[in-house]
Amino acid sequence: MGRVKILSEEVISRIAAGEVIDRPASVVKELLENSLDAEASEISIGVRKAGRELIQVRDNGSGIEPEDIATIFLRHATSKIFRPADLQMITSLGFRGEALYSIAAVSDVILRSRVSREETGKEIHVRGGVKLGEKTISLPVGTEIEVRELFFNTPARRKFLRKDEIEFRQILSTILPYTLAYPRVQFSLSHNRRVVLELPAREETLERIEECLGTRKEYLIATELNFPGENLKVSLILGDINVRRPRRDFQFIYVNNRPVQNRVISAALNDVYRHLLPPETNGMFVVFVFVPPERVDVNVHPAKREVKLADEPGIVLQLKVAAERFLLTQGKMKQVEVSYPEKIDSGRLAEKELKPVSSEETISQRPLTPNHLFLAEKTGDFYSGGLREKLAQARQVGVFANKYILFESAGALIILDQHAAHERIMFEEFSRQLETGQVQVQNLLTPLVLELSPEEMVIWKEGKAVLEEMGFSTTSLDRRSIAIHAYPVVLLAPDVSLRSVLSGGNLKRCDRKTLAQRACRCSVMAGRPLVSEEALSLRDNLLRCQDPFTCPHGRPTAVEIKESFLDHQFLRK
């Protein structure tokens, strides 16, 4: 008897649903795109229990024709394409006709809609892909859809959903890109009947960015690039050096107003920022690419997350050159000099540099990187205990670039990175205070106001108790900003440190060491001139640390250049 069987329609529908709908955020994405395709100017999204219990989307768009209400839940039912040639001319966000079919296959759905030429609307109820009822109702023009009991008939998929706070942050991260691309649309988002995001319609994208991300307009550089003869236009918004992010969460790419992932564009722009910002920070950019639809393949990924562009290398090259030019000539980037290494992939090396070093990992186990190239005998006395003795006996001979302190010791030049050294000192002191529960706090007479992104605001609310234990006293001012009333005295930049703590995600799941690493990541010692007494005090405090060899994130605090190495460079030997 043969083993190959034809799957039943029920199994086929659930497999197909899994290709498009894998978590509550996927449902929100599909419904949100339908509302935008319907040219809605107001979109309201409400979820309960991070979408497990309910996802509700309302809009004032064009609505669905009464005779189409039942048809839209059939597989491959769409009003966007009709012929094979239409696949080359996609201008809408949704087009495959699988969204509602896939959602209804794994949930309980009630959809209501009314078009402007009708006095009444229609309501349909579908559960597990089976139509349960349809009736005429009174309804304003637009569409309202309720998705309940997501994955009720696929328990395996429901089992692998993450905690509510994680799933809700995914929903928030899914919505944010669309709010930037459609500033003239009013958005609202509530979770468990509490408003989390409320964005009125705006005329300009810069206004929406400022309001939604908490980034000030004066720190943004906006420009447009035209490609003559190619029918191609790029709108580019870049954050200058004042917009620094611990993660790449403020980087958005759009193709014909569709939020997408494009690794080539992202890598090119991050390469530009890599030469302008400290290695532990990332830049902010928003890229809008407008090209003829036939030059875009939006059918690469099942969820349409990735796209391919015709002549992509040429577009990316010009985009990179333009980004570098504008960052260097506008805002606060005029005096920055950029040099590109020819054979070193600084991106991969930078990522290795930032990887925190465990207590079991020794310096000799680390890969050779540019910061170690001049490290003489790195497994010898310098790292096996001689660092304390050499630094203690060293004589300061100067400072280079307000960043590196130069010491002379026993036939060698020791270069101390004042930023990495200060970060190590701060980290160990703050860790000690956290462990003992005796965090020294500085109270502020005038609160420090910090604007947060919606995701950061959610993390702040969930982790407020943890922040109190860390020494941060904060209160809410409005839906997008908080006030800092007190902070750990060991931290020199409380606003930067608090943002770094929040940007890492859920605080309740972090141990004290991780929290201290986040808070101390953005020490402000680099670039600050130090007098001789301060430099010597920094050295002495570093020598008191348990591990003076590296900063908390694995970068070396000091390197040694032996006299024999310099003699060799100057052809003396």
Secondary structure, 3 states (H helix, E strand, C coil): CCCCCCCCHHHHHHHHHHHHCCCHHHHHHHHHHHHHHCCCCEEEEEEEHHHCCEEEEEECCCCCCHHHCCHHHCCCCCCCCCCHHHHHCCCCCCCCCCHHHHHHHCCEEEEEEECCCCCCEEEEEEECCEEEEEEEECCCCEEEEEEECCCCCCHHHHHCCCCHHHHHHHHHHHHHHHHHHCCCCEEEEEECCEEEEEECCCCCHHHHHHHHHCCCHHHEEEEEEEECCCCEEEEEEEECCCCCECCCCCEEEEECCEEEECHHHHHHHHHHHHCCCCCCCECCEEEEEECCHHHEECCCCCCCCECEECCHHHHHHHHHHHHHHHHHHCCCCCCCCCCCCCCCCHHHHHHHHHCCCCCCCCHHHCCCCHHHCCCCCCCCHHHHHHHHHHHHHCEEEEEECCCEEEEECCCEEEEEEHHHHHHHHHHHHHHHHHHHCCCCEEEEEEEEEEECCHHHHHHHHHCHHHHHHHCCEEEECCCCEEEEEEEECCCCCHHHHHHHHHHCCCCCCCCHHHHHHHHCCCCCCCCCCCCHHHHHHHHHHHHCCCCCCECCCCCECEEEEEHHHHHHHCCCC
